[in-house]
Amino acid sequence: MKNNLRIGLFGFGCVGQGLYDVLHQNPGFKAEIVKIAIKDPNKTRTLPAEYFTVNKFDILDDINIDVIVELIDDYEEAFQIVQYALKQKKHVVTANKRMLAYYLPQLQKLQQENNVSLLYEASSCGSIPIIRQLEEYYDNDRLKEVRGIFNGTTNYMLTQTIEAGLSYQEALQIAQQKGFAESDPANDVEGFDAKFKAIIIAQHAFGITAKVQEVLNIGITTLSESDIRYAQEKNYRIKLVPTIQLINDTEVSIYVVPKFVEKSNPLYNVADEFNGIVLETQFSGLQFLFGKGAGGHPTGSAVLSDISALQYDYRYEYKKQNQGNNLNFTNHCSIKIYYRFPLSKEIKLPFSKIEEQYRNTTYGFIIGEINIETLINNKAEIIESGAIIIGFD
Ligand SMILES: NC(=O)c1ccc[n+]([C@@H]2O[C@H](COP(=O)([O-])OP(=O)(O)OC[C@H]3O[C@@H](n4cnc5c(N)ncnc54)[C@H](OP(=O)(O)O)[C@@H]3O)[C@@H](O)[C@H]2O)c1
């Protein structure tokens, strides 16, 4: 590809502006943002008006634009933009995990048919280069498990509630003030954002495709004082931990639940808005990646790294998928959980093994093993009742 890339940017919010700053603080970098598509023409911008357009085709149909960088917050519209761009044989860089979790197979096919690149390092754990590590470094080592802290907002909130003693609402309010949590934080606190990232990472770690609606996600919305007290008594911290795990020679499970994390675990000290990824492999053993998972500049930097990779024609090869390992996604496996429920609304869950039980006058908990499929089938009722599921890392 030619060296001086002409970029058409979609979105000039947190990450779009972050990318602009990072690009302009790299004077040697041979790329230029020539046009920016935004939604609201009346917002005050930090750049001259001639940069901006509200007509996406000003960018998509411009034959002088080589690369589309998609950084908008509407995943269905992003899917339309990215599909159109790939069909126009433009390379695409995106940070949109939700779009990728829903539509990666279609987009993969389109990039192959049109012989262009679709890169998305910033979509999963912000500035931590996990996708390229999985593609290029772990392609020949057999991964057993990838898990971690993939969502900075919930990690910030959990750090503030468990370590600094704030209430859930106080922690959420500060996370919103600091710009980590959106005004509608459901995606973060219900574990959807972490699930989207886990689905993308699972594709590169194990070559498996999982559908968003098939993957269990339980968030932190029903976390109570009694759960925090239990964690403190046992010297645990609570973290929202997406887990992607090889179950046997043919199956991989993916699930997102909060987990009790012991002091010796590398995730224990991942605080505030930081992310951490633990990889367990057959030959290299345990490895740990740590960094900023969100924010304009860290995420903009990951986007810039993808743009830079385009200059040497980099493309994901989906090596694990193409290695013929024939791994499939499954929910038919057991995990150890702590299930805390209000006595007045107890839902009887079919544990395969029970290790511990406790009841007082208002609530009870059971620690035991249960099938993930059972949790998926009962998830809505569990959350509705005010109960929580916490795993053990
Ligand atoms: N924030 C992070 O730390 C982070 C980290 C990793 C990944 N991401 C992902 O990066 C993407 C952008 O996130 P963000 O935090 O930068 O969002 P944001 O601050 O809410 O900004 C969104 C931008 O998209 C523009 N936009 C929305 N709909 C549009 C449309 N139909 N056409 C053109 N522009 C449109 C908005 O335009 P207006 O300015 O006119 O409103 C705004 O500039 C999302 O996919 C997000 O999941 C974010």
The ligand as a Gaussian input file, in Angstrom:
#p B3LYP/6-31G(d) Opt

LIG

0 1
 N      -14.599000       5.322000      24.588000
 C      -13.716000       4.338000      24.700000
 O      -12.860000       4.342000      25.577000
 C      -13.760000       3.178000      23.736000
 C      -12.824000       2.142000      23.878000
 C      -12.818000       1.099000      22.950000
 C      -13.753000       1.080000      21.932000
 N      -14.676000       2.093000      21.834000
 C      -15.631000       2.059000      20.729000
 O      -15.338000       3.136000      19.860000
 C      -16.524000       3.624000      19.237000
 C      -16.676000       5.113000      19.530000
 O      -16.781000       5.303000      20.897000
 P      -16.708000       6.782000      21.556000
 O      -16.544000       6.543000      23.018000
 O      -15.726000       7.610000      20.822000
 O      -18.190000       7.303000      21.264000
 P      -18.748000       8.802000      21.472000
 O      -17.809000       9.607000      22.285000
 O      -20.148000       8.661000      21.912000
 O      -18.705000       9.414000      19.982000
 C      -19.502000       8.875000      18.978000
 C      -19.284000       9.673000      17.702000
 O      -20.022000       9.004000      16.665000
 C      -20.715000       9.999000      15.930000
 N      -21.867000       9.353000      15.274000
 C      -22.906000       8.692000      15.847000
 N      -23.745000       8.214000      14.892000
 C      -23.211000       8.600000      13.709000
 C      -23.592000       8.419000      12.364000
 N      -24.694000       7.743000      12.037000
 N      -22.806000       8.953000      11.377000
 C      -21.655000       9.635000      11.690000
 N      -21.246000       9.833000      12.962000
 C      -22.005000       9.321000      13.948000
 C      -21.104000      11.037000      16.941000
 O      -21.402000      12.232000      16.251000
 P      -21.723000      13.614000      16.999000
 O      -20.387000      14.101000      17.469000
 O      -22.306000      14.462000      15.944000
 O      -22.656000      13.276000      18.126000
 C      -19.821000      11.109000      17.775000
 O      -18.885000      11.966000      17.170000
 C      -17.669000       2.766000      19.817000
 O      -17.882000       1.681000      18.953000
 C      -17.077000       2.257000      21.123000
 O      -17.658000       1.027000      21.534000
 C      -14.697000       3.130000      22.720000

